[in-house]
Amino acid sequence: RVSLAARQVKGADSPEVLATAAREGKAEVAAVAELDAARLLASQGKTAEAIDRLKRAIESPDSAAPKDALLFALAETYERAGSAEDARATYRRLLTDYPNSPYRQEAQERVPSS
């Protein structure tokens, strides 16, 4: 999992600061900042904005964060927003597109077998 301390970035409790770090930082810090920015928005009740940010990062070829990490974060954000079907669909996409992902086991536990 991507779990580096983005706290190396001064002011890492601001979505704007994290977004800047995601664009301009070293790859590892940028990846964590990208994920942390979305998680911070969700924790502030801005789930629609967090979902939009994650979707854009997933579709962007320039995203620093691994796509499976972004998909997992998106699915978790959908869950927190009460969008269970969107969460399940996102977990399924992660399982299909990234069968060797370190998120695989947890995603499988969250998606009922069909």
C-alpha positions as CSV (number, residue, x, y, z in Angstrom):
1,R,0.0,0.0,0.0
2,V,1.0,3.6,-0.5
3,S,1.4,4.7,3.1
4,L,4.3,7.1,3.1
5,A,4.1,10.1,5.5
6,A,3.0,13.0,3.3
7,R,3.4,15.0,6.5
8,Q,6.8,15.9,5.0
9,V,4.8,18.5,3.1
10,K,4.4,21.6,5.2
11,G,0.7,22.4,5.7
12,A,-0.4,18.9,4.7
13,D,-3.8,19.5,6.3
14,S,-4.9,21.6,3.4
15,P,-6.3,20.1,0.1
16,E,-4.7,22.9,-1.9
17,V,-1.2,22.3,-0.3
18,L,-1.6,18.5,-0.9
19,A,-2.7,19.1,-4.5
20,T,0.4,21.2,-5.1
21,A,2.6,18.5,-3.6
22,A,0.9,16.0,-5.8
23,R,1.8,18.1,-8.9
24,E,5.3,19.2,-7.9
25,G,6.6,16.7,-5.4
26,K,8.8,13.6,-5.7
27,A,7.0,10.6,-7.0
28,E,6.5,9.0,-3.5
29,V,5.3,12.2,-1.8
30,A,3.2,13.2,-4.8
31,A,1.4,9.8,-4.7
32,V,0.6,10.1,-1.0
33,A,-0.4,13.7,-1.4
34,E,-2.8,12.9,-4.2
35,L,-4.5,10.3,-2.1
36,D,-4.4,12.4,1.1
37,A,-6.0,15.3,-0.6
38,A,-9.0,13.2,-1.6
39,R,-9.2,11.6,1.9
40,L,-9.0,15.0,3.5
41,L,-11.8,16.4,1.4
42,A,-14.0,13.3,2.3
43,S,-13.2,13.8,6.0
44,Q,-14.4,17.4,5.7
45,G,-17.7,16.2,4.2
46,K,-16.8,17.2,0.7
47,T,-17.3,13.6,-0.7
48,A,-18.5,14.8,-4.1
49,E,-15.3,16.8,-4.5
50,A,-13.2,13.9,-3.2
51,I,-14.9,11.5,-5.7
52,D,-14.3,13.8,-8.6
53,R,-10.7,14.3,-7.7
54,L,-10.1,10.5,-7.4
55,K,-11.9,9.9,-10.7
56,R,-9.8,12.5,-12.5
57,A,-6.6,11.0,-11.0
58,I,-7.6,7.5,-12.2
59,E,-8.2,8.7,-15.7
60,S,-5.1,10.8,-15.8
61,P,-1.9,9.2,-17.3
62,D,0.1,11.7,-15.3
63,S,-1.2,10.7,-11.9
64,A,1.6,9.9,-9.4
65,A,-0.5,7.5,-7.3
66,P,-0.9,3.8,-8.4
67,K,-4.2,3.3,-10.1
68,D,-5.2,0.4,-7.8
69,A,-4.6,2.7,-4.7
70,L,-6.8,5.4,-6.3
71,L,-9.5,2.8,-7.1
72,F,-9.4,1.5,-3.5
73,A,-9.6,5.0,-2.1
74,L,-12.5,5.8,-4.5
75,A,-14.4,2.7,-3.4
76,E,-13.9,3.6,0.3
77,T,-15.1,7.1,-0.4
78,Y,-18.2,5.8,-2.2
79,E,-18.9,3.6,0.9
80,R,-18.6,6.6,3.2
81,A,-20.9,8.5,1.0
82,G,-23.5,5.8,1.2
83,S,-23.1,4.8,-2.5
84,A,-22.9,1.0,-1.9
85,E,-23.4,0.0,-5.6
86,D,-20.7,2.4,-6.8
87,A,-18.4,1.1,-4.2
88,R,-19.0,-2.5,-5.2
89,A,-18.5,-1.6,-8.9
90,T,-15.2,0.1,-8.1
91,Y,-13.9,-2.8,-6.0
92,R,-14.8,-5.1,-8.9
93,R,-12.9,-2.9,-11.3
94,L,-9.9,-3.0,-9.0
95,L,-10.1,-6.8,-8.8
96,T,-10.5,-7.2,-12.6
97,D,-7.9,-4.6,-13.7
98,Y,-5.3,-5.2,-11.0
99,P,-5.4,-8.9,-10.0
100,N,-2.1,-8.7,-8.2
101,S,-2.9,-5.6,-6.3
102,P,-2.0,-5.4,-2.6
103,Y,-5.6,-4.2,-2.1
104,R,-7.0,-7.4,-3.7
105,Q,-7.8,-9.3,-0.5
106,E,-9.5,-6.4,1.2
107,A,-11.5,-5.5,-2.0
108,Q,-12.6,-9.2,-2.2
109,E,-13.8,-9.1,1.4
110,R,-15.9,-6.0,0.6
111,V,-17.5,-7.4,-2.6
112,P,-20.0,-10.3,-2.1
113,S,-19.3,-13.3,-4.3
114,S,-21.7,-13.5,-7.3
